[in-house]
Amino acid sequence: MKKQTVSMGMPVIINVIDRGVTEQDFSQVFAYFNYIDNKFSIYKKDSEISKINRKELKEKDLSNDMKTIFSLSQKTKIETNGYFDINTNDFLDPSGIVKGYAILNGAKMLNKKYKNIYLEIAGDIQVFGKDERDQKWKIGIRNPFNKNEIIKVVNLSNKGIATSGTYERGAHIYNHKNKKKADEIASMTVIADNIYDADRFATAAFAMGEKGIEFIATLKGIEGYMIKKDKTAIFTKGFEAFVN
């Protein structure tokens, strides 16, 4: 069963191949995404993060979910040498870590009952098991210079894949080292054991520019595919294992 909706202001696709999946299974995941949006959206004035940015909440008043995201964000900041940071000019925006976190948790909710799952939010994807042909899930990587063209297809099972770039939303990733929007490369795709890691490291690696692929290569069990502004690609040693 396959369902599509919009949540957190982004398109959501869930596909569960197993028999017995119900509307309620999907509804629970969609409800979770709405919960996450209501708590972490910087665009909703009543969200917890908006109240924090307005200095209306003190640290002792924070929810456990917010404390978790802040802790994960600090850990990622350290792991990426400061290239990933939810604090920009004293404004907190955790969206760079929340999306992957939410996708992984939503997929895990389904994975408690089912084995073969595809869950995507705005191009960031977590898959478990196999597709309807009993094969690994085929995921296309878009050409950042032509969004209608797929330039690579990777075969994934029990993995997450995320792409950071400027071709969908413009320059929106901040380079905390030079205090500017990152736009040195065209796109950075990262494959990891889960979408949470793929998403946060893709964001950080994109901010690093061309040296981002070197950073990805240092991470155990994580592979990357970088497209430069001159339309050439550089990828990590293990990336080709996922390609047809």
ABEGO torsion letter per residue (X at the ends): XBBBBBBGGBBBBBBBABBGBBAAAAAAAAAAAAAAAAAABAABAABAAAAAAAGABBAAABBAAAAAAAAAAAAAAAAAGGABBABBGGBBBAAAAAAAAAAAAAAAAAAAABABBBBBBGGBBBBBEBBAAGBBBBBBBBBAABAABBABBBBBBGBBBBBBBAAAAEBABBBAAAGBBBAABABBBBBBABAAAAAAAAAAAAAAEAAAAAAAAABBGBBBBBBBAAGBBBBBAAAAAABX
